[in-house]
Amino acid sequence: MFKLTAAIIGAGFMGPVHTEALRRLGVRVKGILGVDAAESRKAQIALGLDRAYSSFAEVLEDDIDVLHITTPNRLHYAMAKAALQAGKHVLCEKPLAMNSQQSSELVELAKKTGRVAGVNYNIRFYPLNLQARHKVQADDIGEIYSVVGSYVQDWLLYPTDYNWRVLADEGGSLRAVADIGTHWLDLVQAITGLQVTAVCADLKTIHPVRLRPRGEVETFSGKVREVAATDKIDIRTEDCGAILLRFDNGASGSLWVSQTTAGRKNCLRYEIAGAKSALSWNSEEPNELWLGYRDKPNERLLRDPGLLDVAVRPFANYPGGHNEGFPDTFKQCFRAFYSYIANEDMNAVPQFPTFEDGHHEIVLCEAILKSHQQGKWIKV
Ligand SMILES: NC(=O)c1ccc[n+]([C@@H]2O[C@H](COP(=O)([O-])OP(=O)(O)OC[C@H]3O[C@@H](n4cnc5c(N)ncnc54)[C@H](O)[C@@H]3O)[C@@H](O)[C@H]2O)c1
């Protein structure tokens, strides 16, 4: 569908997910770069790509249009910066950078170079989240009074669970909030069109010491991996926490994030309540949207292109009952991103999450951390 070509940096959980989604769109993925030659080669063979790059410099020299950055967080800033300077468009995994100084620099650099720059807040692209946004815009919900919810997982429940994310140097000073909380914050702001203006946070590290297996651990692999030897390691990032929120229209809200909630695999939930009706959605049952009413029976909308608004319909590619899920959100997010590049109209309003959105999330994270440290409300 697109004449554009891409390269993938990072070959863990996200690298193959990006590759598969791009292929479904007809984007040619030329090659992949892992942490070393062996990882690049292994991924190249597994994914059937033309090239296993041997260095980041080699990727930049290659004749590709878009670079997808799917490495650990600490590498995003330098890689995105170098890619923009080399004239590539960049689709970066979240979080965009390690602090707001870096992310604001990237926003400016994207403007200066005129390259298209997106951050992969893919959860926006579940069709029913787009439908929820449409309902807010159509004033079906009325003035929004409250936005509450949670994002909870169980893959870091035990002190023996380990991944680079638990280290502040690798993932950033905030972990559960930055890794999954920002997905929720980005999503509810995208749906409601509201901005968070103040936060009050109480965060908690359940395991101040974790056991680190010798060797690297790919994301989520800890649950199925035999661990032979471990080292004790001090943890400064939070496992869970609560955040009170104020929005720019006066609405109130709250978010609970946790990576230590048994049985919740990857569960994002929100409930948006307004003057006319309410909306609720759960990422573990993403093909249903709950619509709450005061004066008539509530409804459950099943994802079916025929039941979606015409503007949302293109983002649901399978008939009702043929469930769409996590991999489809990457396809739809990348479609919005590549369409924007292909249309060559930099004045058009981007339909994908931009570097500005990524920067905004990091500013929010810094306010959340400050609020937790100072024990008080912090304005964003
Ligand atoms: N949008 C989403 O739903 C979603 C989901 C998971 C992860 N993520 C984000 O994606 C990023 C990667 O997470 P992951 O879960 O795939 O991690 P991962 O550990 O599974 O994979 C990271 C990969 O990067 C490679 N790598 C490390 N240093 C490198 C370097 N210098 N050059 C090239 N490759 C290098 C690693 O070897 C590994 O292959 C993170 O920023 C994370 O926040 C987003």
The ligand as a Gaussian input file, in Angstrom:
#p B3LYP/6-31G(d) Opt

LIG

0 1
 N        3.231000       0.252000      22.887000
 C        3.229000      -0.860000      23.573000
 O        2.196000      -1.503000      23.746000
 C        4.509000      -1.376000      24.174000
 C        4.577000      -2.668000      24.741000
 C        5.796000      -3.114000      25.245000
 C        6.907000      -2.303000      25.193000
 N        6.832000      -1.046000      24.683000
 C        8.022000      -0.176000      24.633000
 O        8.904000      -0.730000      23.652000
 C       10.255000      -0.569000      24.051000
 C       10.932000      -1.938000      24.050000
 O       10.276000      -2.767000      24.975000
 P       10.295000      -4.347000      24.809000
 O        9.263000      -4.833000      25.749000
 O       10.218000      -4.741000      23.370000
 O       11.750000      -4.674000      25.396000
 P       12.630000      -5.965000      25.118000
 O       13.645000      -5.994000      26.196000
 O       11.782000      -7.161000      24.900000
 O       13.343000      -5.605000      23.729000
 C       14.308000      -4.592000      23.605000
 C       15.237000      -4.958000      22.455000
 O       16.193000      -3.917000      22.228000
 C       17.473000      -4.539000      22.032000
 N       18.529000      -3.573000      22.280000
 C       19.073000      -3.177000      23.460000
 N       20.046000      -2.270000      23.235000
 C       20.117000      -2.093000      21.895000
 C       20.921000      -1.288000      21.043000
 N       21.870000      -0.476000      21.543000
 N       20.726000      -1.365000      19.703000
 C       19.785000      -2.175000      19.182000
 N       18.994000      -2.968000      19.935000
 C       19.142000      -2.912000      21.273000
 C       17.440000      -5.694000      23.032000
 O       18.475000      -6.617000      22.813000
 C       16.060000      -6.232000      22.729000
 O       16.066000      -7.002000      21.546000
 C       10.225000       0.096000      25.425000
 O       10.484000       1.461000      25.278000
 C        8.806000      -0.125000      25.916000
 O        8.342000       0.910000      26.761000
 C        5.655000      -0.589000      24.167000

